[in-house]
Amino acid sequence: MPRYARSEREALADLMQNLGPDAPTVNEGWSVRDLAAHLVVRERRPDAAGGIALPPLRGYAERVRLRVAARPFDELVALVRRPPLWSPLSNPVTDELVNTMEFYIHHEDVRRARAGWGPRDLPAGLDAVLWRRASVLGRLALRRFPADLLVQAPGHGALSAGRGGPRIRVVGAPGELVLFLTGRQRVSRVQVEGPAAAVDRLRAAQLGI
């Protein structure tokens, strides 16, 4: 069975090591060092990881992340590359389910912050996994958006979302849709069709769960 979470993790760690700690990422204000620290906290600090999603805990989570980010860069990359087996996020049972999309996204966060990047040709199996994630993510990320949205991944499927309004059609490969639906519209290669004002609003929206 292909291990896409592992291959994306390895590729991200290699790229981080090659670019160095101060290279930019797509995440506004974050360097490669900042992103590496985020991933380490997510997998190794369950006391702080909740702050990634829960606003009341974000201050504590950020203080922990900054302390982690102060560690030697080579050490940070090694921790990203080799996750702890005890982590509920990265053990052999949960790794593919929980980490495939996570590490694909963050791999692209680093790749697409560099000049001259282009979309990768992904394995068919990884495309299929990312579409399954996108089909759930789209309904959650777009549920309150004021439009009648149709999201399509040719060859994979389509979903409807939004709370009504102008008709908007979003078309792209599964990986591009995942990036779009997690707030990375600026660097995702998708087609968005519909009334200009509604399309502009969607491209500028703070998407994500």
C-alpha positions as CSV (number, residue, x, y, z in Angstrom):
1,M,0.0,0.0,0.0
2,P,1.4,3.4,-0.9
3,R,2.3,5.6,2.1
4,Y,1.6,9.1,0.9
5,A,1.9,10.7,4.3
6,R,5.4,9.3,4.6
7,S,6.5,10.4,1.1
8,E,5.1,13.9,1.5
9,R,6.7,14.2,5.0
10,E,10.1,13.1,3.6
11,A,9.9,15.4,0.6
12,L,9.0,18.3,2.9
13,A,11.8,17.6,5.3
14,D,14.3,17.4,2.4
15,L,13.1,20.7,1.0
16,M,13.3,22.4,4.4
17,Q,16.8,21.2,4.9
18,N,17.8,22.3,1.4
19,L,16.3,25.8,1.7
20,G,17.2,26.6,5.3
21,P,15.4,28.1,8.3
22,D,14.8,31.6,6.9
23,A,13.2,30.6,3.6
24,P,9.7,31.9,3.2
25,T,6.5,29.9,3.1
26,V,3.0,30.6,1.8
27,N,1.8,31.0,5.4
28,E,2.0,34.8,6.0
29,G,4.7,35.8,8.4
30,W,6.1,32.2,8.8
31,S,9.5,31.1,7.7
32,V,10.5,27.4,7.2
33,R,11.6,27.4,10.8
34,D,8.2,28.5,12.0
35,L,6.4,25.9,9.9
36,A,8.8,23.2,11.2
37,A,8.1,24.2,14.8
38,H,4.3,24.1,14.1
39,L,4.6,20.5,12.9
40,V,6.7,19.5,15.8
41,V,4.2,21.0,18.3
42,R,1.3,19.3,16.4
43,E,2.7,15.8,16.8
44,R,4.8,16.0,20.0
45,R,3.0,18.5,22.3
46,P,-0.6,17.4,22.8
47,D,-0.9,19.9,25.7
48,A,-0.4,22.7,23.1
49,A,-1.6,21.1,19.9
50,G,-5.3,21.9,20.7
51,G,-4.5,25.6,20.3
52,I,-4.1,25.1,16.6
53,A,-7.8,24.8,16.3
54,L,-9.3,26.1,19.5
55,P,-9.1,29.9,19.9
56,P,-8.9,30.0,23.8
57,L,-5.7,27.9,23.7
58,R,-4.0,29.7,20.9
59,G,-1.9,32.0,23.1
60,Y,-0.4,29.1,25.0
61,A,0.1,27.1,21.8
62,E,2.0,30.0,20.2
63,R,4.3,30.4,23.2
64,V,5.1,26.7,23.0
65,R,5.7,26.9,19.3
66,L,8.1,29.9,19.7
67,R,10.1,27.9,22.3
68,V,10.3,24.9,20.0
69,A,11.3,27.2,17.1
70,A,14.3,28.3,19.0
71,R,15.8,24.8,18.9
72,P,18.7,24.1,16.4
73,F,17.2,24.0,12.9
74,D,18.7,20.6,12.0
75,E,17.1,19.2,15.1
76,L,13.7,20.6,14.1
77,V,13.9,19.1,10.7
78,A,14.9,15.7,12.1
79,L,11.8,15.8,14.4
80,V,9.6,16.6,11.5
81,R,11.1,13.7,9.5
82,R,10.8,11.1,12.2
83,P,7.6,11.5,14.2
84,P,7.0,9.7,17.5
85,L,5.1,6.4,17.3
86,W,3.3,7.3,20.5
87,S,1.6,10.3,18.9
88,P,-2.1,9.9,18.2
89,L,-1.5,11.7,14.9
90,S,1.5,9.8,13.5
91,N,1.3,6.2,14.7
92,P,1.0,3.4,12.0
93,V,-2.8,3.2,12.5
94,T,-3.6,6.9,12.0
95,D,-0.7,8.3,9.9
96,E,-2.2,8.0,6.4
97,L,-5.6,9.1,7.6
98,V,-4.5,12.1,9.5
99,N,-1.3,13.2,7.9
100,T,-1.6,12.8,4.1
101,M,-3.4,16.0,3.5
102,E,-1.5,17.9,6.3
103,F,1.9,17.1,4.8
104,Y,0.8,17.6,1.2
105,I,-0.4,21.1,2.1
106,H,2.7,22.1,4.0
107,H,5.0,20.6,1.4
108,E,3.2,23.0,-1.1
109,D,3.4,25.8,1.4
110,V,7.1,25.7,1.1
111,R,7.3,24.8,-2.7
112,R,4.9,27.6,-3.8
113,A,6.7,30.3,-1.8
114,R,9.6,30.0,-4.3
115,A,9.9,31.7,-7.7
116,G,9.3,29.4,-10.7
117,W,7.1,26.8,-8.9
118,G,4.6,24.8,-10.8
119,P,2.0,22.2,-9.9
120,R,3.3,18.6,-9.5
121,D,1.9,15.6,-11.4
122,L,0.6,13.6,-8.4
123,P,0.2,9.9,-8.3
124,A,-3.4,8.8,-9.1
125,G,-3.7,7.3,-5.6
126,L,-2.7,10.5,-3.9
127,D,-5.2,12.4,-6.1
128,A,-7.9,10.0,-5.0
129,V,-7.0,10.5,-1.3
130,L,-7.0,14.3,-1.7
131,W,-10.3,14.3,-3.4
132,R,-11.9,12.4,-0.5
133,R,-10.5,15.0,1.9
134,A,-11.6,17.8,-0.4
135,S,-15.1,16.5,-0.7
136,V,-15.5,16.7,3.1
137,L,-13.5,19.9,3.5
138,G,-15.5,21.7,0.8
139,R,-18.8,21.3,2.6
140,L,-17.3,22.5,5.9
141,A,-15.2,25.4,4.5
142,L,-18.0,26.7,2.2
143,R,-21.1,26.0,4.3
144,R,-21.6,29.7,5.2
145,F,-20.4,31.3,2.0
146,P,-23.2,33.3,0.4
147,A,-23.4,31.6,-2.9
148,D,-24.6,28.4,-4.6
149,L,-21.2,26.7,-5.1
150,L,-20.4,23.7,-7.3
151,V,-16.9,22.3,-6.7
152,Q,-15.6,19.9,-9.4
153,A,-12.5,17.7,-9.7
154,P,-12.7,16.2,-13.2
155,G,-12.4,12.5,-13.2
156,H,-13.1,12.3,-9.4
157,G,-16.4,13.9,-8.6
158,A,-18.3,17.1,-7.5
159,L,-19.9,18.6,-4.5
160,S,-22.4,21.3,-3.8
161,A,-21.9,23.8,-1.0
162,G,-22.8,27.3,0.2
163,R,-25.9,28.8,1.7
164,G,-27.4,30.2,-1.5
165,G,-26.9,33.1,-3.8
166,P,-25.1,33.6,-7.0
167,R,-23.9,30.5,-8.8
168,I,-20.1,29.9,-8.6
169,R,-18.3,26.9,-10.2
170,V,-14.8,26.0,-8.9
171,V,-12.9,23.4,-11.0
172,G,-9.5,21.9,-10.3
173,A,-7.4,18.9,-9.6
174,P,-7.9,17.5,-6.1
175,G,-4.7,18.8,-4.7
176,E,-5.4,22.3,-6.0
177,L,-8.9,22.2,-4.5
178,V,-7.5,21.2,-1.1
179,L,-5.2,24.2,-1.2
180,F,-8.0,26.5,-2.3
181,L,-10.3,25.2,0.4
182,T,-7.7,25.7,3.2
183,G,-7.3,29.4,2.5
184,R,-4.5,29.2,-0.1
185,Q,-6.5,30.6,-3.0
186,R,-3.6,32.8,-4.0
187,V,-1.4,29.9,-4.9
188,S,-4.0,27.3,-6.0
189,R,-4.4,26.6,-9.7
190,V,-8.2,26.4,-10.1
191,Q,-10.8,27.9,-12.4
192,V,-13.5,29.9,-10.7
193,E,-16.5,30.9,-12.8
194,G,-19.4,33.2,-11.8
195,P,-20.3,36.8,-11.2
196,A,-17.1,38.9,-10.8
197,A,-18.0,40.3,-7.4
198,A,-18.9,36.9,-6.0
199,V,-15.7,35.3,-7.5
200,D,-13.5,38.1,-6.0
201,R,-15.2,37.6,-2.6
202,L,-14.6,33.8,-2.7
203,R,-10.9,34.3,-3.7
204,A,-10.4,36.7,-0.8
205,A,-12.4,34.7,1.8
206,Q,-10.8,33.2,4.9
207,L,-11.5,29.5,4.1
208,G,-10.8,26.5,6.2
209,I,-12.5,24.6,8.9
